[in-house]
Amino acid sequence: MSTTEVSSKIEYSDSENRNALIAVKSHLIAGLLVFLLMMLAGLAMRAAQGTWLEIGADLFYQIMTVHGAGVVGAAMITSTGVQWYFLRQYVRLSNGVFWTNFFIFLTGVVLILGSIFVGKYGGAWTFLFPLPAISMGAWSAGAAAAFQLGLLIIAVGFLILYLDFGRAILARYGSLARALGLTQLFGKEPVNYKHPAAVVASTMVLIVNFMGIAAGAVVLVMGLVNLFYPEFKPDALLMKNLIYFFGHVVINATIYASVIAVYELLPRYTGRPWKTNKPFYAAWFAIVFMVMGVYPHHLLMDFPMPTWALITAQVLSFGSGLPVLVVTGYGALMIVYRSGITWSTSAKLLFLSMFGWAAGVIPAILDAMVTVNRTFHNTLWVPGHFHFYLLLGLLPMLIGFAYFLAGEGDRKERPKAVDSLGFYAYLIGAFMTSMVFLASGANSIPRRWAVHLPEWIGFAQAGTIAASLVVLGMLLFITRALISLPGANNPR
């Protein structure tokens, strides 16, 4: 197979492209709407902690549970839409499998929502063993089972989708190693062959997410068995390892899938190609192992953990985000510098995501230090890290892609007033939200507490104001998307 054959784009019929575009739009609209609802849930929790809204403790923890699971689910389904849109340009993917995963996902969501708001399950998205089975009457075993079954159904849908990704990649590239760019990295192919960045990133996501979701499916089955056969008592530390491996890999993979939009769209807006090279391939190869090996930094306070695992996790945590971030951040700066780019809303959001990704990892690196972790890990410092990472890193990629699909990115004109208002409200609100969480953690305010002590209330009230700005910005983005996306043609 020649290098030209595997670097050129796949040709599809007009009807295939129309059907694919409808599928991608459905993923984006559904995911962004869920994000908006989860932001409203987060706003309600902050207002309750700030005494501006009265919510019972049981309802608070139900909202906290749906907020955590909903954000992860929305990130997965939306980032998959981005990844699938661009990957299908280089390999032949199945529309039917893509739609199948979407409807399986919706089925799982219905089960999860029923378990929480009908069954009153409030054990957090982590479903840490043995909490789901020991609710002290707050929820039934059936409610806990429905929650875990909903997650399991979603996991199965994504495993099916990744099998299709693997089939298509192997059919065109022959091996995952070649698709990951290793043949280029180790000099097995001509240097003038430019491997598509979208394929490299998608192959990395395929490998780590298949492993992570498979681990999640295993631990969910074990949890379900325990709920109905209590005599089956799996090892609690094993369960926790599987859960955090699953959760950490999945949420991190969403940003690695979404960054494909940066690789594909910034060149379009600047008129300059995104050049892949050996450092690029090496970075993506390294991150395959780093993403899967770093998760024990969530277990630094679990003293039975093997010392070697905790040391490895701490070392990897210091550098896990750097390889891809460096080549992507540097590449974004170089491709934009003196390019004459028109700063459309899409371009601004994609460039903002580079800042959010780079800066959002700093609090995580600090928290992975044992001396800091002992004090900060069960405080609001941790929500500060991942709100920064998601609100300013992941979501700008997703919203920027939505604006591209709506045709906003290619227009050589300044953004409309409503877009500018949405961008700055969102930017200021997201930054404030993250900073308030981090400041709260630095002041030892615990996370997952429904009721705050009087000296903590001011932080929660400031967080409520910040969250209101995020919701305002997101509402404006969503409104524009709902108006523009349905009738937009394929911008390719």
Secondary structure, DSSP 8 states (H G I E B T S, - for coil): --HHHHHS-----HHHHHHHHHHHHHHHHHHHHHHHHHHHHHHHHHHHHTTSS---HHHHHHHHHHHHHHHHHHHHHHHHHHHHHHHTTTS---HHHHHHHHHHHHHHHHHHHHHHHTT---S-TT--TTGGG--TTSS-HHHHHHHHHHHHHHHHHHHHHHHHHHHHHHHHHSSHHHHTTHHHHTT-S-TT----HHHHHHHHHHHHHHHHHHHHHHHHHHHHHHHH-TT----HHHHHHHHHHHHHHHHHHHHHHHTHHHHHHHHHHHT------HHHHHHHHHHHHHHHH-GGGGGTT-TTS-HHHHHHHHHHHHHTTHHHHHHHHHHHHHHHTTS-----HHHHHHHHHHHHHHHHHHHHHHHTSHHHHHHHTTBTHHHHHHHHHIIIIIHHHHHHHHHHHTT-TT-SS---HHHHHHHHHHHHHHHHHHHHHHHHHHTT-BSS-SS--GGGHHHHHHHHHHHHHHHHHHHHHHHHHHHHTTT-----
